[in-house]
Amino acid sequence: MEQTLGLLQWISQVLVSGRFNLAQIVGARRAAAKRGYCILTIGLRNECSWWRQVLVRWNRIAMVVPPKYAVSPWTWADSPVTDASRELSTLSGAGGAFYNGMWGLCVWTEEEVRELDIMELEALMCVLWIATLIEFDPGMLRGRRFTFRNDNQPWRDSHNANASNKPAIAVLLRWLHELQALHSFAMWIDWIASENNPISDAISRQEWERFHRVAAANHYPLSSLRRVQVTDRCTIVSLMISAKRSATSMAKAR
């Protein structure tokens, strides 16, 4: 019963309202009800494959405590925080992340800067940092509800609403939902003004003197640098760019 409850709760809390993880299956069921059969399209096959690999690997840990009764292990001051910068003129930029003395740097590729807008880079940095923390120590997140901070309001809104009409963001949400299912955590993003996010901002701009000065002024211990080298990064970015291009092509065709 606990396993089933955990799965149902995850489906109700984690899946985006746009149902991109269920759209093909729902469409196939409607077609079958109307015509008596459905066509096994590539999209339907891919969606079923995604569900299969998530459910096979899902750890079946139920998060049954309502959020209002859950006490976060992190205070606002030391919750994870990220930032991203993007310079089109030089096709450069980076993402910065900070949590409890551990900080991360992610240097964007030329393709990422050229193909992704600032919201998408901010969102990518956020999810990459989550994946980095999991690779470093899954116990930091497992079974927890916590607050994440980011200074990009559109990404904050898309994440908290579990919905986005931007194809690249939908790809990221799908990956994040998979991580949540496999490691049993839930997160809420609070918006933070850029001026109140100086550490991650300095990392994203690679302004190291400002980074060390602000960190010292706020009494943050600088324990370690985690180069953001997530195994699935190239695959996720390729899917984001492909989704954007496909949507643009379809819009032009119409």
N, C-alpha and C positions, 0 to 999 in steps of 0.2 A: 504493500500500500504506500509506503514511504517513497519507494522508487517511482511509482506511477504518479504520485502527487508531485514529486519533484519535477518530473518531465512535463506534466500539465502546467505547473507553475512557470517553468522556464518558457514554454510555448506562449503563455499568456503575457509574460513580462518582457521577454527578450525579442521576439519576432517583430519586425517592423510592421506598422499598420498597412503599408503598401503591399505587403505579402509577397515580396519578390522571391522569398523562399517557398512560396506555395502557389504562386500565380499559374504556373504551368500545370500543376496537379489539379487545381480548381477548374481550370479551363478544360482539361481532359475529362474530368468527371461530368462537366456540363455537356460536353460534346457527346459523351457516351450515353447520357440520359436522353439526349435529343435524337441521336442517330443510331444508338445501339452499339456504337464502337467509337474508338478514338485512334488517332494516328500517333505513333510513337516518334515524336519529333526529337531533334537533337536537344532542344531546350528542355523537354520533358525528361529525357534520359539524363541530362546533366543535373536537373533538379533532384531526381530520385537518387542519383549517385551521391549528391551532397548530403541528403538526409541519411542515407545508409551509412556513410563513413562517420557522420556526427553521432548517430545513435549507437553505432558499434563501439565507438571510443568514449562515449559519454560516461562519466564516472558515477552517475546515478546518486549524487549527493543532493538532497533536497534543501533548498533555502526557504524554509517555511515561515520564518519570522517576518511579520509585516515591517516594512522599512521604518515606520515611525517608532517602532519599539527597538530597532537595532541601533546600537551605539558604535559609531565609527571608531576604529583603532587609531585614526589620525585626526589631529586637530586641523583647523583651517590653515594654520601657519605652516604645517609640515606635510600637507597633502600633496600628491604628485602634481607637477605643473610643467607645461611645455609652451614653446613659442616657435615660430618659424619666420624666416626672412626670405625674400625673393627679389633678385635684381635682374630684370629683363635685359637691361643695357649690356651687362657683362655675362649674361647667362650663368649666374652664380647665385648662391644662397645657401643657407644651412638651417638646420633645426636644432633647438636646444631643449634640454629636459633636466629637471632637478627633482630629487626627492630625498629628504633626510640625509643630506651629505653626499649622496651618490648623484653624479651628473653625467649627462650623455650628450654627445655631439653627433649629428647626422649631416653630412655634406651632400647636397643635392647633385644629381647628375645633370648634364645639359638637357637631356630629354625630359627629365622631371620638371625643370624650370620652364622649359618651352611649352610643355603640354598641359601642365596642371596650374590652376590659378591659386591664389594665396589661400583661399578657404580650403581647397583640396590638400595643399601642402600642410596647413595647420592640422587638418584632420589626420593626414598620414603620419605626421610626427607624433600626434597623440597616441594612435594605435601602435605605432612602432615602439614607443616607450613602454606601453603595456606589455607588448610581446617581449621586449628586452627584460623587463622585470620578471616575467614568467621564466624566461630562459636562465636568468640569474638565480632566482629562487622562487619556485611556484608557491611556496608557503606564504610569501608576502601578500598574495592576493586570495588564495584559496578559501572559499567559504565566507568571504567578507563583502560587506557593502561599504563603499567609501566615496568620498568626494574627490573629483579631479578638477583641476583649474586650467582654464585656457582663455586667451584674450580675443578669440574669434567668435563673435556672437552667432553667425549663421551655423557654424559647426556645433556650437553649444545647443542651439535650438533643434537642429536635425537629430543630434544624438539623444537628447532628452525626450524628443517626441517619437523616437524610433521610426522616423519617416524622412524621406528626401526624394525630390524629383530630379536630383542631379545623379546621373548614372555612376560617376566615379565615387561619389559618397555612398551610394547604395552598395557598391563593391566592398568598401571599407566596413560599413555596418555589418555586412554579411560575415566578413572575416572576424570582426570583433564579437559577434554573436556566437561564432564557433568557439572562440577562446573562452567566452563566458560559460558556454555549455560544458567545455572540457575541464574547466578549472573552478567552476561554481563560485563566481563572483558577480557582483552587480555594482555599477558605478553611476554617479550623477555628476554632470559637469556644471560647475559654477563659473560664470564669466568673471574675469579679473581684468581691470584696466591695465594697459601696457605699462604705464608708469609705476604700477604696483607689482609688476612682474619683472624686475630689473635683472635677476640672475639668469633666468632662461632667455630673456631678451639679449643679454650680453653674450651668452653662449651662441645663440643663433646668428649673431653678427660677428662672432669670433673676436670680440673686444675683451681680451683677457685681463687687461689691467683693471677695467671697470668691473669685470666679473669677480676678481679676487677682492677688490675694495668693497663691493656691496656685500659679498658673502661674509667678509670679516666684520663689517659693520652690523650685520644681523646675527652674528655669533653662530653662523652655520659651520659645522665641521665638514671639511672637504675630504671625504674618505676615499673616494675612488672615481675614476673616469670609466664609464662604460661606453665604448664605441658601439654605436647602434648599427650592428651588422646582423640583422635578423635574417634567418634562413629563407623565409618566404617573401622577402622584400621585392625582389625582381619579379616574381610571379604576380604579386598583388599589384604592383605598379603597371605591369603589362595589361592586367585585366582592367584596371582603372582607365588607362588610355584607350584600350580597345572599346570599352563601353561608351566612352565619350565620342569616339569617332563613329561608332555604329549609330548612336542617337543623332549625331549631326547629319549623317548620310540619309537616315530615314526622314529627318525633317526637311532636307532639301528635295527628296523624292516626292514629298507631298506637295 
